C-alpha cells in the first residue's frame, strides 16, 4: 500500500487586487483590514490559488485552509492550482477537517503548534503567547501580520509640555501626564 501524504496549506497571503488599499488613519466604518486591504462586512474572497477561503466576520478577517489528499510518493506543484498533482493518480480536495482557530485568543509571534493530526492547535510555537492587552488593537509588520506590540490610539492634543517626558499606559502608549510632575509652559 502506498503512503498517503497530506499537504495542509495554511497561510495568509496578499488579498485580491480588486479590493481597495486601506490608508493609514482612514476611517471606513465596519469591516475588516487584512494584509493592508479593506473588506466590507460579510465579504468573502479566496487566496493562494483557492487554497484559502476568507471572510470578514465581526470586524476580523477569518481564513480557512483546504487540505489536499495526495496518494503518490512524488506529487508535483501545478501553477495556478491549489493541490499538487500525481502522474497517473488522482488527487482529492477535501474541506479542511481541522478545528477552527477562530476562538483562539492567543497571539503567537512564531505561529501555532501542529498537532499529531497535522492541525494547528491553540498553542504557541517557539515560545510564549503575547500577553499584552491592547484596547486599540495590535501593531502590524509590513506584511500585515500582528505583532506583540500595541497600536496606540491617535495622538490627541495635549497642552502639557513635559520636561522629563510623558507617562505611558500599560500598553506603552503615551498619556497626557508628565513624568515626575514637571510641566513646562
N, C-alpha and C positions, 0 to 999 in steps of 0.2 A: 504494500500500500504506500502511495506517495505521501509525503508530508504536506500538510495544509499550512500555508503561510498566510497569516492575517496581516494586512497592512492597514494601520489606522492613521488617518490623516487628521490632525487636529492642530490647526494653526490659524492665526488671524492675519490676513494679508490685506493689501490695499483695496479699498472699496471700488465699486463700479465707477468708471469715469463719467457716467451720466449724472451723478449726484453733484450738488454744488459744493464748492470749497467752503469750509467753515472758517470764518475770520476770527482772529483773537479779539475777544471783547464784544463780539457781535451777539445780540440777543435775538433768538429766533422763536422763542416760545417753547411749548412742549415738543419733545422729540429726542433724538439721540445724536451724539457726535461719536463716530467710530473711525479710527485711523485718519482723523482730521477732516472728515466729511460729515455733513448734516443729513439726517434721515427723519422723515415725518413719523409721527406715532403710527404703529402697526405696519410700517413699511417692511417689505421682505426683499432680500437680494441673495444672490449666490456669489461665492468667491472661489478661488483656486480651482478653476475648471469645473465648477459644480460640486466639488468635494465638500464644500462648507456652505450650509444653509443658514442665513442670518435673518433676524427680525429685530425691530425696535419695540421693546415692551417696557412700559413703566419708566421711560427715560433712560433705559440701558439697552445697548446692543447685546443680543444673545445669539451665539453661533453654535451650531450643532454639526459635527463632522459625520461623514458617511464612512462605512467600513467596507473594504474590498476583501472578498474571499478569493484567494488565488490558489489553484490546485496544481501548480507546476513548480519545479525547482528553480527555474531562472526566468521570472517574469520580467518583461521589458516595459519601460515607460512609453506611452504613446502621446505625442504632443497634442494638447487640446482635450485629452481625456482624463477623467478622474482616476479610474482604476487601470493598473497595468494589464498588459495582455500576455497570454500564454500561446506559444505557437502550437497549434493542434489541440488546444484545450480551451474550454470556455471559462469566462470569468463572471462571477455573480456579484452584483452590487446589492448590499443589504443596508437598510437603515441602521444607524448606529444603535447597538443594543446596550451600550454602557449607560449608567445613570448620569443624568444631567448634573452639572456643577452649578446650575443656576441659583441654588440656595446656599452655596458655599460662600461664607463671608471672609475667608482668608485672602490676604493679599500676599502673593508669593513672588518674591523678586526673581527667583530662579525657576519658576514654573511648579507644576504639581507632580506628585509621585505617580508612577504607573503601577497598578496592582497586578496580581498574577494572571488576571484575565486580559491584560493589555488595556485596561480602562484607567482614566485619570481619576485619582481619589482626592478628596478634600483634605490633602496633607501636603505640606511644602517640601519641595526637593531642595537639597543642599542648604539647609538652614531653617531658621525660624521664620514665621509669618510676620508680616508688618503689623504692629500693634497700635499704630498711630490712629487716633480718632480725628478725622478731617471733615469738619462741617461744610467746607466749601469744595470738597472733593479732593482727589489726588492729582499731583503734577504728572505730566506725561513726558516721555522721551520723544525724540524726533520721529520715531516710527509709530507713535500713538499709544505705546504701552504704558500702563500705570506704573508709577514709581512709588517707593515707600517714602514719599515726601508730600506734605500737604500743599495744596494750591491755596494761596492766600486770597481772601476776598479783595475786590478792587479797593485800592487805597482811597480813603475818604479824606477830605480836607481836615487837617489837624492844625489848629492855630498855635500849638505849643512848639517852641524851638528848644530842644533839649541838648544841653551841653555834653552830657555823657551818653547820649543815645536814648532810644525808646525801649520800653519793656516789651516783652514778647509773650504771646499766649502759649499754652502747652503745645500747639501745633507749630510754633516757630514763627508765627506771623506778628508783625509789629502792631502795637497798640498805641493809642494816643495818650500815653502816660510815660513820664520821664523816669529814667533810672536815677537813683539817688536823689530824687525830688529836686533836681537842679533845672530851673527853667530860665531860658534866655529870651528876652523880649526883642 
